[in-house]
């Protein structure tokens, strides 16, 4: 009798631990088939599917739609930043940008820079942030603003920037403040902006203007873009440590789910 009660107690404790782990992951937005990756909902979609979704957003009226490009680094930032996690899970589209997400069961990965390259050739775009925003406008057309001098120091020029964006009325606003600042800026100002879509793009402008060397296609197919970036931008090594933590947490999460 005592042995049966002990076994029952162990099973109950395991169930409690499992439920607590799930609750700690955060609320994942429903409405599209998102994979829950450590509390961040990620949509598995091909490049053509992402672009079709964008076309659908542009055909509608109403509030600005938010697109986020989720990679393992985003997921790890979200573990320590509840506000960022909420924004990612509230986004209208959160597609997978990072081969490491395949470890969590995400099947389709789309490099965000490829989606941005398609966007700038198709739509009316405003480029915000980055020292090369003007080069993007010159090369692909559109309007730009270099943005806040230091977004981490706070929003000093947001009203001026928003007025400029709204005057141009872009289809898509691309913000290059880096994560999580670009997503937080878009989220905080989403009701003021007269863009149909807002999207954070990180360092993509540097790639598309030739300031950073693009990896060859075989590197992309092998899922080694992270290594390519590390070799050509060695200062990223500290950021790559997040990938190790991602794998470790993913293993722990998988164990709790059993």
N, C-alpha and C positions, 0 to 999 in steps of 0.2 A: 504493500500500500504506500509506504514511504517513498519507494523508488518511483512509482507511478506519479506521485505528487511532485517529486523533484523534476521529472521529465516534463510534466505539464508546466511547471514554473519556468523552466529553461525555454520552452517554446513560446510562452507568453512574453518573456523578456526579449527574445529575438524578434517577435512581432512588434513590440514597442519600439525597439531600436530601428527596425525597418521603417516604421511609420514616421518616426522623428527624422530620419534621414531624408525621406521624401518631402516632408514639410519644409525642411531647411533648404531645399533646392529652389523654392520660390514658385510663384504661379506662372504657368506657361500659357500664353494666349491661345485660345482655341479658335477654330474657324478654318485653319489650313492644317495639313498633316505635318506637324512639327515633331521632331525627335527631341526628347528632353535630355539635354546634355548638361549634367550637374546643375540643373535648375534653370538652364537657358534653352528656350525653344528654338530649334533650327530647322528650316525648311530644306528638304532635299529637292533640288531643281537643276535642270540643265540651263545653259546660257540662253537658249531659245525660249525656254519656259519663263525665265526671269524677265526677258525682254517683252514677252507677251503679257506678263503681269503688269509691267510698266505701261504698256500701251493701254491696258484696261484702266489703270489709275488715271491716265491722262484723258481718257474719254469721259470721266466722271467730273462732276462739280462738287464743291464742298471744301472741307478743311484739307490742309496739306497732308499728303501721305508720307510716312517716314519709312525709309529703307535702310536696313543695317546689314553690314557684311561681316558675319560672325566667323571668327577663327578661334583656335584654342587660347590665344592671348586674351581675346575678349572674354571668353568664358572664365579665365582665371582672374581677370580684373573684376568681374562681376561677383566672384566669391567674397571679395573684401569690400565691395561697394554696392550696397542694396539699391541705391538710386539708379546706378548704371544697369543693374540687373532688371529693375522695373522697366526702364526705357527699352531695353532689348526685347523684353517679353511683351511690351505694348506696341512694338513696331508693326506696321502693316505688312511688311515683308522682311524676313530675317533669313537670307540665304547663306549657304555654307561657303566660306572662303578660307580654306585651310585643310590640307590633306589629313591632318591629325584627327579631324572630326570623324573620319571613317572608322576609327577605333571605337567610337561611340555608336556606330550603326548608321551613320549618315552615308547614303549611297552616292549622291551626286555632289561634286565639288566644283564651284565656278570661281576662278580668280576674279576678284573684284575689279582689278585694272582692266580686264577684258570687257566686262560689262560697261565700265566707264568709257572705254574707247568706242564702244558701239553707241553709247548715249551721246557723246559729243559730236558724232557724225550724223545723228538723226534729229536731234531736238534743239530747242532754244534753251541755252544753258547760261547760268551765272556761276562764276568761279569765285569762291570765297576762301581767303587764307592762302598761305604759301608765298614764298618770294618769286615763284614762277607763274603765278596766276595770270599775270599780264601776257606771258608767253603762250599760255593755253588759249586765251582769247584771240591772240594774233594768229595762232596756228589753226584753230578749229572754229573761230567765230564765237560771238557771244560777248558778254559783259563780265567785268571782274572787279574785285576789291581785295586788297591785301589783308584786310581784316584787323583784328586786334593785334597790337604790338606784342602783348603777352597775355594770352587767354587765361593762363593760370593765375594771373594777377587780378582777374575779374573782368567784367564787361564794362569797358570805358566808352566804347564808341558804338554800341549796339544800335542805338536809335538812328544814328547817321547811316550805318550799314543797312539796316532794315528799310529805311526810306529809299536808298539807292536800289536795293533789290526789288522793292515793290513798284518803283517807277519803271523798271525794265520788264516786270512780270514774266519771269522765265517759266518754261515748262518744268525744268529741273534745276534745283540749287545744289551744287556740289561744294561741300565744306571740307577744307583740308587743315583742320586744327589738330588732328591726331586724336586717337581714342584715349579716354572717354569724353574729352572736351568737346569734340565736334558733335557727338550725339546729344550731349547735355545742352549745348547751345541751341541745336535744332528743336529739341523737346521744349525747352524753356520759352522759345519764341514762336512756337508752331502756330499759335492763334493770331500772331501779328503778320506773319509772312504771306505774301501773295504769290507763292510758288506752288505748283501743283504737287511737286514731289521734292522732298529734302533727303539728302544722302551724304553720309560722311565717307571720305575717300582716302584719309591718311596721306601717305606719300606718293599716291598714284600720279599726281601732276609731274613729279620728278621723272618718272618712267616715261610718260608720254611726251615730254619735252626733250628727252635724251640726256638728262643730267645724271641718270642712273641707268646702267646697262641692263637691258631686258634679258632674261634667261632664254636659252634656246628651247624649242618646243619639246625636245626629248627630255629636258630637265623637268618641265611641267608634267609630262606624261608619267615620269617615274616618281612624281611627288616630292621632288628634291629642291623645290624653289626656296624653301627655308634655308637649306645649306648654301645655295647659290648666293642668297642675300647675306648670309653670315660671312662668306668668303670675301665678297665685294664691299660689305659694310661691317667690318669686324667689331665696331662699337656696339653692335646689336647683341653681343654675347650674353649680356646680363638679361636681356629680354627673352632670349632663348631658354633661359633657366625655367621660365614659366611653363615651357613645353614639358619639361621633366616633371614638374609638380602636377601638371594636367594628367599625365599618364598615371602617376601614382594615385591621384584622387579618383581617377576613372576606375582603376583596379579596385580600390576600396569600395566605391559605389556599386560596382558589379557584384562584389562579394556580399554586400548587405542585401542586394536584391534577390539573392538565392534563397 
